[in-house]
Amino acid sequence: MEKQDNTSIRSSISTNNDESNTNDNELALRNINNIEKDDKKLADQLSVNSEISKETIEDPNDPKYWPRKKKNFILFIISLAGMVAPLSSTIFYPSIIIIENDFKTSGVLANGIIGVYILFMGVAPLGWAAYSDTFYTRRNVYLASFIIYIIGTVICGLSNSIWLLLAMRLVQACGASAVLSIGAGTISDIFHSFERGQAYGIFYLGPLVGPVIGPVIGGYVTDYLGWRWILWILAVIGGLILILIFFTFPETYLPPKNLPNPNNTTSNSRRRKRFDPTSPLRLLKYPNMSLVVVYISITFAVIYIQNTLVGPSFANIYHVSASTVGLIFLAPGTGYMIGSVIGGKWSDYVLIEGKKRNNGVGYPEMRLHSVWIGCFFISVSYICYGWFLEARLHIALPIIAMFTGGFSLVTVYNSVSTYLVDAFPGRSASAIAINNLTRSLAAALFTFVSVPFEKAVGIGSIYTIMICISFIGVFCLFVVSYKGKYWREKINSRIDE
């Protein structure tokens, strides 16, 4: 009897990889009866225990049933690789003025090496995600993207004009950014839905380490070695990660079985091997996607306003050095890292508790109920930060506000990103690519306009205005949390048309 029960539970967790990808949120959250009780014990055993014999698992080749150590090592690699893109962006903050003087160019063009990078860091993942989802590969995308990144970085270091530097920063961004979307696809490949919040929190530690250490490294390297050494260091880091992926990283995307005839016009378009780099954009027609990214885009605009203005603000108000400005970035960066881990666990906890209250039936929108506390503290933190600077209060107060704002923002971002992975099974890389695109467009825009914006309204008012605008995004999240299940079920059969 117990063997029959276990077989039933296992079949509700996984049948074949295509069905798992297509209905993963249903299998892991709705069809598993009472996952928090006896079923959760078996589900955890199936996905965590590396000692389970192969004959107890229907498909031992499914990456979701790989040994826990192997899955954790894969998670470590993609987290490490995910550090490169934001590191390559923020590491230049302390050296912008030096580059401006070296090339005898304008401040706008000098800031462009960050703005252009951020813009294409959002655009490029669309192509990578479309390729990955079309041709069922993660590993090849990682390898190709890091080769492109290394080539762009080396040429950046050899650049003798600002225009060549800008062009190669574009190439560099296209290479570094792939993992930001494909990493979410890898997590979807190897983890069940009820594990993804914590897994995504650990994965995002890498992308969050970049903003923490980037300005610090950039400041000291620029002072003691020169700004070109930043690029040689980045090229070495990219080369080491490329070697690590080549020799140790397995393919995690298990090709779907029983592919239909590609000539059949009713076939699922995701199954046709027809590469369309713009295909992720079609997800924006679904309110589950478009409303969610509204809030993320607004909040990331606030972050990049802060990042752009930190140097001038603290230098003018508190008269600190460039190296000290780099150290100040440790405050939000530390908040990001702590918030990523805690936010991931909190997101999974809220999902499980919501399922308990719903008679053992769960669905992805339950995860969004974990964001409300974070949304509140984001608003309070950034408004306080702006007015602390406006009032020229003790330097510790805005630094504390930077920490709490960073912590709160990442707890929200973790839940929202994991929701997108769960809500768009089989298109997780594309969903995160759209998320990255919209936030990067907002970040790039406000990187350019932040200085004139601040001069027009003042340092306190700029954050107050942006937080007031963010309330529109909070309302969007609220609507999705209550209507998203209805929309998702309505469009689920058409998601890949």
N, C-alpha and C positions, 0 to 999 in steps of 0.2 A: 504493500500500500504506500509506504514512504517513497519507494522507488518510483511508483507511478506519479505521486505528487510532485516529486522533484523533476521528473521528465516533463510534466505539464508546465511547471514554472520555467524550466529552461526553454521550452518551446515558445513561451510567451515573451522571453527575453530576447531570443535570437533564433531565426530560421536560416536565412541566408543573408549575405552582406547587403544585397540590393534592397531587400525588404527592410533590413535593419536601418539602412540609410534613409529609405523613403518614409518609414513610419516609426522612426526611433523614439520620438516623443510620446507616441501612443504606447509602444511596447514597454518602455522603461517607466512610464509614469501612470498610464491608465490601465493597461492590461495586467500589470503585476498587482495582484490582490494583496493589500495590506503589506506594502514593502517595509514599513517601519516595524513590523512584528516578525513572524516566522519567515515570511517571504524575503524580507530584507536580509536576514541572516544567510539564506542560500544565495541570494543575488550578490551579496558582498563576497561570499566564498567563491562564486564563479568568476568574479572579476578581479579579485584580490589574491586569492590563495594560489600560489604557484605550484603547489603539490598535488593539485587535482589531476587524476589520471585522464588521459586523452579519451578513453572510452566513455567517460561520463559527460563529454561535451559533444554536441552534434557536429560542430564545425570547428575543430581545433586550429584551423588556419585563419579563422576570424581574429583580427588584431585585438578585438575587445576581450579575448580570452587568452592573450599572451600572458606570460608570467609577470607578476607585479614589478619585479626588478627591471625587466626589459621595458615595460611601459614607463617606469619612472626615468630610466636612462634616456628614452626618446623625448620625454617631457623636458629633461635637463638640456638636451641638445637644442630643441627648438626655442627654449627660453634664452639660452646663451646666444643663439643666432638672432633672436628678436631684439637683443640689446644693441645690435650694430646700427640699425636705422636711426633711432633717437639719439644715440651717442654721436653719430656723424653729423647730426643737426645741431645739438646744443654745445658741442665741443668748440664751435666757432664763435660763440657769443663774446668771450673776452677778447678776441683777436680782430674784430670787425674794424676798429679804428686803425690798427696796424696795417691791415690789408688795404684799407682805403688810402693810406699814405703811401704804401709801397707801389700801388698801381696808379697813384695820382688820379683817382676817380672820385665820384660823388658819393655821399652817404647813402643815397637811394640804391645805387648799383652795388655798393658794398653790402648793404642789408639784403640785396637780392640773392646773394649766395645762400642765405637762409630761406628767404621767401620762395625761391625757385625750387629748392630742395623739398620744402614742406609740401608745395603744390604737387610735385610729381611723386612724392611719397604717398600721396592719396590717389593719384590717377593711375599709376603703374599697376597696383594690385588688381585692377579690373582685368587686365590681360592675363596676369598670372593665374588669377582665380578661375577665369573662363577656360584657360588651357588645362588647369588641374582637374576641374569638374568634367571637362569634355573627354579628356584622354586618360582619366583615372590614374593620375600619378601625383605624388607629392615629392618624392625623392629627386626626380629629374628637374623639377622646378627649383628646388633648393640649390642644386648643383649649378644650373645655368645662371640663376640670379646672382650667386656669389662670384662666379667668373666675371660677369658684367660689372659687378660692384668693384672688384679688384682692378679691372682695366680702367674704369672711370676714376678711381682714387689715385692711381699712379699718374695718369695724365693730369689730374688736378694739381698734383705736386710739382709737375714739370711746367705748368702753365706760365706763360710770360705776358699774358694780357687778361684783363678782367672778363672779356667776352669768352675766351676759351675756358676760363675757370667756371663761368656760369654754365656753359654748355656741358662741361664734364660733371658739374654738380648735378645736372639733370640726369645724366647717365648713372652717376653714383646712386642717386635716389631710386631710380628704376630698379637697380640691382638689389639694394638693401631692403626695399619695402616688401618684397614678396612674402617673407616669413610672417609679416603682420596679419595677412589674411590666410595664407596656407597653413599657418600654425593652428588656427582655429579649426581648419579642416582635419588636421592631424589629430587634434583632441577629439573631434567627433568620430574619427576612425577607431580610436583605441579605448575610449572611455564611454561607459553607459551614461545616460542622462543624469542620473542621480549622483554621479561622481564629477560632473563637468564643472560645477561651480568652483570647487576646490582646485581642480586641475587647471582651470583657466586662471585662477588667482596665482597659482605657482608659475604658470607659463608667463603671465604678465609681469612677474618680477624682473625678468630680463629687460623688456622694453622700458621698465620704470627705473632700472639701474642706470640706463643711459643718461637721462636728465639729471640724475644725482651726481654722477662722476664726470659727466661731460664738461661742464663749465670749469670744474676744479682742474681737471687734466689740461684743458685748453688754456687756462690762465697761466699755469706754471710752465707748460711747454713753450708757449709763446714768449714768456719772459726770459727763459733760460736757453732755448734752442732755436726759436723762430717758428713762425706759424706753419711753414712747410713741413716741419717735423710732425705736425698733427696728422698730415696725410700719410706719411711713411708709417706711423704707428697704426693708423687705421688699416692700411694695406696689409700689414703683418697680421693684425687681428683677423681680417677677412680671410687671409690665406690659411691660417690655422683652423678656422671654423670650416672652410671648404675641405681641408684634409680630413677633419673629424667626420664630416658628413659622408664623404666618399668612402671611408673605410668602415664606418660603424653604423650608419643610418639605414634601416631597411625600408622597403616600400610598405606604407601603411594603408594605402587605398586598395582594398580588395575589389577587383573588378566584379560588377554585377553578373549574376548567372542568368542563363536563358534569355539572352538579348533578343528582342523582337526583330523582325525583318526591317532593315532601315528604309525599304521602299514603301513600307506601310505608313500611310499618312496619319494614322491614328497613334503611331508610336510616340512614346515619351521622347521629347526633343533632347532631353539630357542624355539619352542613350545613344543618340546619333553622334558619330565622331565628326562633327562639323564645328570647327573652331570659330567662335564669334567673340572677339574681345569686349564687345559692348553688351553681351548677353546679361551680365549681372545688373545692368541698369534697369532691366525690365522688372526687377524686384521692387523698384520704387513705386510701381503702380498699386502695390498692396499697402493698405494703411498700417498694417503691423510693422512694416519697414519704414515707410515715409514719416509717420508720426514719431516713431522712436528716435530717428536720427535728427529730428528737429531739436530735441533737447540736447543731445550730445554735441551737435554743431555749435549751439549757443554757448555751452559751458566750455568747450575747447577754444572758442574765440576769447573767452575771459582769461583762460590760462595763457594764451599767447600774447594777449595784451599785457598781462603781468610779466611774462618772460622778457618781452621787448623793453618794458619800462623799468625793470628792476635795476639795471645798471645806472641809468640816468637818475632815477628817483633816489636811490640810496647814496649815490655819489654827491648829488646836489644838496640833499637834506642832511645826511649824516657824515659826509665828507670821508667816505671809506675808499680804500684802494681797489684796483681791479681784482687783485687776488682775494680780497675780502668779499667782493661781490660774488665771485665764484663759490666761496664757502657759504654764502647766504642761500644759494640754490640747494644746499643740503637740506634745508628745512622742508620745502615742499616735496623734495625727492624722497626723504625719509618717510613723510606722510604717505606718499604714493606706495612705497614698498610695504609698509605695515598695513595700509588699507587694502592692498591687493590680497594678502593672505587672510586677514580677518574678514574682508568683504566676501571672499569666495566661500568661506565656511558659513557665514551668515546667510548668504544667498541659498545654499543647499538646505540649511536649517529651516528657513522660512518656507521653502518648497515642501519639505517633509511634513512640517506642522500643518501647512495648508491642506495637504492630502489627508492627514488625520482627521481634520475637521470636516472634510468632504466625503466621509464614509469610505476612505481608501482609494478614491479616484483623484488622480492628479493630472494637471495639464500645465504647459509652459508659462502661461500668464500668471500663475501663482507666484512665480519667482519675482515678478515685478513689485510685489508688495514689500520687498526688502529694501526698496529705494527711498522711501519717504523720509526716514530719519536723515539719510545722507543729503537729500535735496534741501532739507531745512538748514543743516549746518553749512552746506555750500553757500547758501544765500547769506547767512549771518557772517561767515568767515570773510568773504570777499568784500562785503560792504564795510565791515570793521577794518579790514586791511587798508582800503582806500582812504577812509577817514582818519585812521591812525597816522598815515603818512601826511594827509592834509593838515592835521593838527600838530605835526612834528612831535609826536609823543615818543617815549623811550623806544629805542631800536628793537628791544626784545618783543614789544607788542605786535608790530607788523610781522615779525618773523614767526611768532606763535600762530598768528592768523594764517600765514602761508602754510604752516604745517597742518592745521585743522582743515583748511580748505582742500589741500592736496589729499589728505586722508579721506575726507568725505566724498570727494569727487571720484576717487578710484573705487570706493565701495559701490557707488551707483553705476559706474562704467562697467565694473565686473558683472553685476547682475544683468545689465542691459545687453552686454555682449553675449553672455551665456544664454540669455533668452533668445537672441537672434539665431544662435546655433541650434537651439532646440526647436524653434518655430519654423525653421527652414531646413529640415533634414534633407541631406543629399545636395544641398546648395550652401552649406555652412561657410565655405571659403568665399563664395560670391557675396553672401550676406555681410560678412565682416569686411569684405573689400568695399562694399557700398558704404558701410559705416565709416571706414577709414577715409574714403573719398570725400564725403560730405564734411567731416570734421577737419580734414586737411585743407579743403577749399576755404572754410571759415577761418582757420588758423592762418593761412597764407594771406588772405585779405586783410585781417586785422593786424598782422605783422607789419604791413605797409602803412595802414591808416592810424595805428595806435598813437604815434607821436603827434600828428596834427589833431587827432581826436582829444588827446590829453591837454594840449595847449588851448583848445577851444572851450572845454567845459571844466577842466581841473581834475586833479588826480582822484579826489573823493567822488566827484559826480560821475566819472567815467565808469566806475565799478557799480555804483548805484543804478545807473541807467541799464547796464548790461544785465544785472541781476533781475531788474524789473522785466526786461525782455525775456529772461529765462523762465519766468512764470508761465509764459505761453507753452514752453517746452514741458514744464511740469504737468500742465493740464493735458497735454498730448499723451504723456505717460499714463496719466490717470485714466484717460479714455481707453487706451490700449489694454490696460490691466483688467478692465471690465467688459470691453467689447471685443478684445482680440481673439478670444476663443471662438466666438461666433464667426468672425471674419475668416479666421484661419480654417475652420472646418468648411466654410462655404467655398473657399478658393483652393482647398488642398488638392482637389482632383485636377485643378488647372494650373498648379504652381509652376510647371515647366513648359507650358504652352508658349 
